[in-house]
Amino acid sequence: MDVRELAVEIPVGGGAKCGGLLFEPAADGPWPGVVQLTDIFGIREAANGMAKRLAEKGFAVLEPNIFYRTGAPPLFDFPPKVGEERTMNRLGELRAPLTPEAMEADAVAYAKFLAGQRGVKQGGLGIVGYCLTGSMAVRAAAALPEKIAAAASFHGGGLATDAPTSPHALLPRVKARLYFGHAVNDKSMPQESIEKLDAALRAWGGRFESEVYAGALHGWTVPDSAAYNGPQAERAFEKLAGLFRESLG
């Protein structure tokens, strides 16, 4: 399916705007709407390819620059290398403004903007997050329980912590169908945290799936990641497309 790509500006409150891209099937819609939240490296060719591929499945996909408070893409003026000092300093700069409160407010703005687009079908929206934005997807589902019908997280970090603002504590507010795809040996989401999340999900009682992808390290779904795992990335994509196909009107 052919896809068109549009540059957009999303109102995020206080007169501020967040840039982003909207990918829509070129055929006449409307189409179910999906918000794709990038990983820590932001909007770039690899992320755009993921959004476009989802649009090819028959979805209108909004990819916002979640780091608009810090800068516009490209977010790195050097080749990032995890563990290298300048890369880690830049990651800290990008992450710092994304407090739990900011994540929730931004996710609400993104969802409302997408829902108002002419090519987007009325009804429930989907949202997916990668890496640090897995938690943002959960926060969106909690903030907009009547609008977010499905939320997914892949190699998401910090989903179940001891902090009062932990995403898993928001589950009682969530009505969406949830999917969590975890990496192995993930320092941001170790096995004990996965077990804590799973226990909270069972107590919540909603419809969910939570699984660890064998042999898949943190970042395995993203094509330009050193941890990219082709077969497991394909399985993750089919899971995601299926989740949205079954959950969005």
Secondary structure, DSSP 4 states (H G I P E B T S, - for coil): --EEEEEEEEE-STT-EEEEEEEEESSS--B-EEEEE--TT-SSHHHHHHHHHHHHTT-EEEEE-TTTTT-PSP--SS---TTSHHHHHHHHHHHTT--HHHHHHHHHHHHHHHHTSTTB-SS-EEEEEEGGGHHHHHHHHHH-TTTEEEEEEES--SSS-SSTT-GGGGGGG--SEEEEEEPTT-TTS-HHHHHHHHHHHHHH-S-EEEEE-TTPPTTTTSTTSTT--HHHHHHHHHHHHHHHHHH--
